[in-house]
Amino acid sequence: MPKSRSRGDGAGGGEHRDRTPSHSPPRYLVLSLIFIITAINYADRSSLSITGSSISAELRFSTVQLGYIFSAFSWAYVLGQLPGGVLLDRFGARRIYALSLALWTVVTAAISLVGLITTPVLVAVTIVFALRLLLGVFESPAFPVNARVANTWFPTAERGRATAVFNSAQYFATALFAPVMGWITHELGWRWVFVMLGVLGLTLAVGWSRWMDSPRHHRRVTPAELDTMTTGGALVDLDEACTRAEQRVPLDRRTIAKIFSTRPLWGVYISRYAVNALTYFFITWFPVYLVEGRGLALLEVGFVAALPALCGFAGGLAGGFVSDALLRRGASLTAARKIPSVTGMALATSFALCSLTDSSALIVAIMTLAFFGKGLGALGWAITTDIAPPQATSFVGSTMNAFGNAAGIVTPIVIGYTVQATGSFDTALWFVAAHGVLALIGFAVMGKIKRIEFDTREKTA
């Protein structure tokens, strides 16, 4: 018998595709896919942290030059957030993510070609810096896409877990890829790290384009599943609205002023900046610190770096699951998001203790605790999806990501100058730890967490 077809109702309209029954809800398969893509995303952006010492030795980069190269990604990543968010609200997640993934993969692979012929140091620095700038531009839509997918596919009571899962992919990426990249660099040379990442990224770009669709038209989403998502608060027609101008609120001065006058959003900006400062220390200077500050061999660094990453991964998952559990037990949205966030960032301040001991084992233990806390407290994307108005969800996500990733500009450069001036990482570790306190200030500024609402009739009158 032919499979039945049903017509969608409500704002989405149009026909459903043939529905393929699935034992696992399709939204979890979608989440698995963005988790894998995000892991590759972080492997690409953190690849220089593992290969940095080898690249510096071969291409003769100084510590300050390496610090600027580390920061190059974030300069472009921050500047690309707002146009990326506008394009995402206009064209939707499927097309933008596919293009973004393909382009950032090509740029990552191109780093393997630098210095194959004799190249002056300044020219090599400029080329790598430019490629990292392009990487930042092309990766800029990634996390806003993830947040948009969470808004589209997940009910409110599951969104904390969903955002925690894709956000925790950054730790999983380090735990999985740091040992692999360390081994490849040691055995085959640093260039093969970028070749490997290129192959993985292009494979995922093809997979995303072929499998992904909106919930209302995805072949695996049954009417019952769609009803569960819709009644639970999932914005299933978010990408459908991209093609209907009458449902888009224009980003005029009035709209933008209302977005930026929202107190919880400013709390998110501050806390996200602080959380990302810890992230960028970890994916830029931490392996260099282990090699140059603690005297570990490069092959050891990949495995040692995996330990804090695994605990960060566990903390990230725990934060989302605890938050959603609190919601199910009747806690307010504000309490459910803030309790794990505040607890986690308080633990993250333990970074400073690393400067008080010479024991490498104790330092790794402290880093492990700090990154568990950092993962537990990193609910910024869940909070952003709770706050963002449906008509500008990607714009709000992009502005938050822009503020947060400014830390990726500041942190690597400040640490580079600090290490060069002092000859040690002690001051740099205190600098990183201070951002745990800054995150706590952000949560205090945040106040009550609630969604921004627009009167669309007012806009179209």
ABEGO torsion letter per residue (X at the ends): XBBBBBBBBEAAEEBBBBBBBBABBAAAAAAAAAAAAAAAAAAAAAAAAAAAAAAAAAAGBBAAAAAAAAAAAAAAAAAAAAAAAAAAAAAEAAAAAAAAAAAAAAAAAAAAABGABBBBAAAAAAAAAAAAAAAAAAAAAAAAAAAAAAAAABBAAAAAAAAAAAAAAAAAAAAAAAAAAAAAAAAAEAAAAAAAAAAAAAAAAAAAAAABBBAAABAABBAAAAAAAAAAGBBAAAAAAAABAAABBBBBAAAAAAAAABAAAAAAAAAAAAAAAAAAAAAAAAAAAAAAAAGBBAAAAAAAAAAAAAAAAAAAAAAAAAAAAAAAAGBBAAAAAAAAAAAAAAAAAAAAAAAABABAAAAAAAAAAAAAAAAAABAAAAAAAAABBAAAAAAAAAAAAAAAAAAAAAAAAAAAAAAAAAGBAAAAAAAAAAAAAAAAAAAAAAEBBBBBBBBAAAAAX
